[in-house]
Amino acid sequence: MAPIESAGDGAFAEGASCVTLRMVPIREEECLSSKLLGHLAAGIPVKVLRAAETKPGEMRRALVEPATGPKGWITLSTTGQAMVGPETKKAGLSSLDQVKEGAQLETLRLLPVRAGEALSSQYIGQLQPRARITVLEIVSAHVPSSLRTNTLQRRARISCQAEQLEGWVSLSDSKGLMLVRMATTDQRRNSKAIPVPLDHSDTFSLKKKRDTAMGLLASARSGDFSKFQEIAEAQIQMQDSDDLSPTSPTSPASPARRRDNLDCCDARGRTPLMYASAFGNLSIVEYLLKKGEVYVNAMDDTQKTAALESAKQAQVDQDLMARASERLKQLKERDDAFDHLLEKIDEIQRNGSRNPEGLQGLQEALQRARETGVAEKELQRGQDVLDQEMPRAKARQLLREAEEESDPSALRNAIAIATTANLPVQELAPFEELLRGAESKEAAEAALKKAKESRDVALLKFALQQAKEAGVDATAISDAEQVLKVEGPKHEARELLKTQLEKVQGSGDHGPSLEDLNVLEQAIEKGKEVQLEETEYARAKEVLAQEQQRAMCRAEVAKVLEKVQEVDKSSMEAVEMAKEELSNALIAAKAVDVPSAALRQADAFRRRLHNTLEDLRGSIRVFCRMRPLSQREKDLKNTDVSQLVDSMTVELQRPAVGSFPNEPDQFNFDAVFKPGTQAEVFDTCKDLVQSAIDGYNVAMFAYGQTGAGKTYTMYGGKGDGEGTAPRTIAELYRLLKQEEDRVQFTIMASMMELYRNELVDLLTQKGGPKRKSQTPGSATVEQKLNVRTDQNGAVQIEHLSEEECKTAQALSDLLERGNQMRTVCATKMNSESSRSHLILTIRVVGVNKQTGQKLSGKILLCDLAGSERLKKSDVSGEAQKEAIEINKSLTALGDVMEALVKGSAHVPYKNHKLTQVMSDALGGTSKTLMFVNCSPASSNFEETLMTLKFATRAKNITNDVKRKMIAKGKSMPKA
Ligand SMILES: Nc1ncnc2c1ncn2[C@@H]1O[C@H](COP(=O)(O)OP(=O)(O)OP(=O)(O)O)[C@@H](O)[C@H]1O
């Protein structure tokens, strides 16, 4: 141990100022055996009064005058150790007394830091030389001076900010040499003291320790073995129980661990062993020597050991001294081995068994300790540490190997072993983290393999992403990427095919657009390009071929439709050709299942051409109209027995008999509406209005069962619901307006009903059964409405009032008036209005303003009474008579038609007033349109069937269409 400040030449010359470097005994005389005056603590300034030379140039003893205390002789230096040094301002600290709580110090050596003030307490770190510390607490400051011991006085609680360490250190060594000095002002300015409250329980334990130490020292001197033993055992017991306490900060294996009270010393550094040896108290010596923890080689302030004192006391002979010396040597070896063992244990406990050499060292230290006779208890402690650390070291080894090999199952195994070996959690955590990563890597590898096998692009993409994150092997990743490179475009092609096919197939009533078909074709090409299986795009190819064909047919229909728009409607040949061309295009389109909605416009135009042709041929046109099921019929669970085949064909399904379904009956007409809008229906027949203007007689009448929709078709409701009559009026005046510059028109209208074979004037209520003149104040005059036919076949009704209607409104008002009158009449006659035939006649007379040429046509609009089956209606009395009359009239109408169909020479117009009234509008030069109104309800099947059969009788009538002008052998100029 070298002094920190070595004395220079002349440092100890008389008059020199020095400072004690450690605790120095001061004696009365120069001789060492002279009376002891006391001790100078370390750091006490002394003035050298006289120095005695032991050898020339070598001063060992000097008379000094200390700053405090009596003058006396001290030893300046022992062999190799300076007791006094030159006073130095730099250190500024020569004694513990100068250190106060809160002082900023600088360490001069490596200092161990412990958790408690006792030297045996747990080691928590160390401070390097020149570390700056702040003194938080000094034990001596709180202990009464009578109880202060050298050891306690030098212990202080400090904090070191740089090391973030707080604990206990020794400020001087046991000899009083300062281990710290004051920090410079700068250093002090830069550091902050951490105030820590003092734990006063420490003070109590210090007092107890002090008492024990005093007791031991006193009984060792006096030789009171039993007292000594009593104190020592109590102390040992207490310390052992402290050691076992889980809350004790004391580490049993700390190298500095001693029975500190058995090793305690007084102010001169003398231990109980020294006293017992010096005073020849052998039983105490024996007792202490048995305690392996006692430091036998401790020296007092005169550098004497207990052994020396013992030998002196015993006045032993040389041989015994030699044996004693040998024994001392052994004991020293034992102590060294023990210290070494403790060091190793401490090292392992601080660092764990991470370093395998550490464990080896502990094994060797244990071996040496065993050989040198260290107490079994201490050996056991070492052995315990070894037993605990060996499996940990093994586990660590396994963990390291598994980590290096990146083997998840080995790592899992190593972690299990490490857990059993109680490896600290924080040490295990990184491996567990690694395992988690490895496990997810394993999972990612498996997922990647599966995705690769499935060749599913979405799975592959996901698995690749996961694999990259989990650090899966680069080859596996690149393999999967290769698969993705092939499958990606295939997947895209499949998706494109799928969406485009869905789009094309779900493109609604009008079929797919050409653009959609192009994209589907491209999708198929793409599929071929990326080598999809042929089966994968076979369906798309099939659909494409079909749709292309349909598109071609649609385009052809559109082209023909455009072309035939401009056809000359007065040329039968041209219209026929146009109709045929359009029909062929439509037939081709229907053959490839072009949706009917896509063909609706063309189909309607074909019908129109057909009707134009029929007109040109002079046929009666028959339009069939199926009304919708009424709510009542639906409530009665009636089904719809009719089916629209196309715009000119309807099917009627006879209700099944038992489980045998019947074949449906098909009927062809010039137009079929199911039910069609009022506008659609009128659009198909409005050219008849032009015919009337052109000089033709036109009849439009509705035939059908009661409630089949005759009145709805002929008159309808308001707005869009307006039927044929109001629309005819509007169309008539619209057309007249177009020609008013050239032609002077006169419109005359009359309205009558035919009830039970009697005509009733609905404008003046003339005629009918028991008619009387309604002219106010006039006498009752029978004014029967008689039907006359002139030589040209023109029908005239005697006494029927006819009114001129200059405007459409006037004609509408007339119609309204007539209808109201019809209701009044029906009420008077206690009948329903629908039990009569209602006839509105509009005469159109046009005179060419330039030529004076006159054209006369008429429009006869007739809402027939309902055709009833007497059996079904099951009526009697007046109602029965009504029904019989209605049937008569309708039969007569049927007969007329039949005669016309057959081309009979005689047409029985005169069989009934109805046919008489209609005679100039049925056949001959007239143009006739019959609406056949039907109910679709299953309960009305028989009536509907009869109605349709009645209508088909009229369908094939071919009239000799002749315009009156032609009849006169002239061309057909417009009126
Ligand atoms: N095309 C249609 N659309 C909607 N409803 C209709 C259609 N045709 C008829 N109807 C309804 O059916 C019911 C009967 O119609 P409507 O009175 O016209 O029959 P009708 O043949 O004139 O009977 P009647 O011989 O007794 O006069 C009415 O309520 C009518 O509104």
PDBQT file of the ligand as one rigid body, heavy atoms in Angstrom, charges set to zero:
ROOT
HETATM    1  N1  LIG A1001    -106.432  -1.301 -70.409  1.00  0.00    +0.000 N 
HETATM    2  C1  LIG A1001    -106.865  -1.134 -69.155  1.00  0.00    +0.000 A 
HETATM    3  N2  LIG A1001    -106.020  -0.703 -68.226  1.00  0.00    +0.000 NA
HETATM    4  C2  LIG A1001    -106.422  -0.520 -66.956  1.00  0.00    +0.000 A 
HETATM    5  N3  LIG A1001    -107.654  -0.735 -66.508  1.00  0.00    +0.000 NA
HETATM    6  C3  LIG A1001    -108.565  -1.145 -67.398  1.00  0.00    +0.000 A 
HETATM    7  C4  LIG A1001    -108.203  -1.381 -68.748  1.00  0.00    +0.000 A 
HETATM    8  N4  LIG A1001    -109.293  -1.777 -69.400  1.00  0.00    +0.000 NA
HETATM    9  C5  LIG A1001    -110.278  -1.804 -68.484  1.00  0.00    +0.000 A 
HETATM   10  N5  LIG A1001    -109.849  -1.437 -67.312  1.00  0.00    +0.000 N 
HETATM   11  C6  LIG A1001    -110.660  -1.334 -66.086  1.00  0.00    +0.000 C 
HETATM   12  O1  LIG A1001    -111.561  -2.444 -66.076  1.00  0.00    +0.000 OA
HETATM   13  C7  LIG A1001    -112.812  -2.065 -65.571  1.00  0.00    +0.000 C 
HETATM   14  C8  LIG A1001    -113.864  -2.380 -66.628  1.00  0.00    +0.000 C 
HETATM   15  O2  LIG A1001    -113.625  -1.620 -67.756  1.00  0.00    +0.000 OA
HETATM   16  P1  LIG A1001    -114.764  -0.979 -68.648  1.00  0.00    +0.000 P 
HETATM   17  O3  LIG A1001    -115.806  -0.307 -67.804  1.00  0.00    +0.000 OA
HETATM   18  O4  LIG A1001    -114.088  -0.171 -69.677  1.00  0.00    +0.000 OA
HETATM   19  O5  LIG A1001    -115.375  -2.308 -69.279  1.00  0.00    +0.000 OA
HETATM   20  P2  LIG A1001    -116.542  -2.373 -70.340  1.00  0.00    +0.000 P 
HETATM   21  O6  LIG A1001    -116.121  -3.468 -71.241  1.00  0.00    +0.000 OA
HETATM   22  O7  LIG A1001    -116.768  -1.050 -70.921  1.00  0.00    +0.000 OA
HETATM   23  O8  LIG A1001    -117.753  -2.841 -69.464  1.00  0.00    +0.000 OA
HETATM   24  P3  LIG A1001    -119.303  -2.607 -69.797  1.00  0.00    +0.000 P 
HETATM   25  O9  LIG A1001    -119.603  -3.524 -70.942  1.00  0.00    +0.000 OA
HETATM   26  O10 LIG A1001    -119.941  -3.030 -68.560  1.00  0.00    +0.000 OA
HETATM   27  O11 LIG A1001    -119.423  -1.173 -70.175  1.00  0.00    +0.000 OA
HETATM   28  C9  LIG A1001    -112.728  -0.577 -65.331  1.00  0.00    +0.000 C 
HETATM   29  O12 LIG A1001    -112.516  -0.341 -63.962  1.00  0.00    +0.000 OA
HETATM   30  C10 LIG A1001    -111.528  -0.123 -66.114  1.00  0.00    +0.000 C 
HETATM   31  O13 LIG A1001    -110.902   1.007 -65.542  1.00  0.00    +0.000 OA
ENDROOT
TORSDOF 0
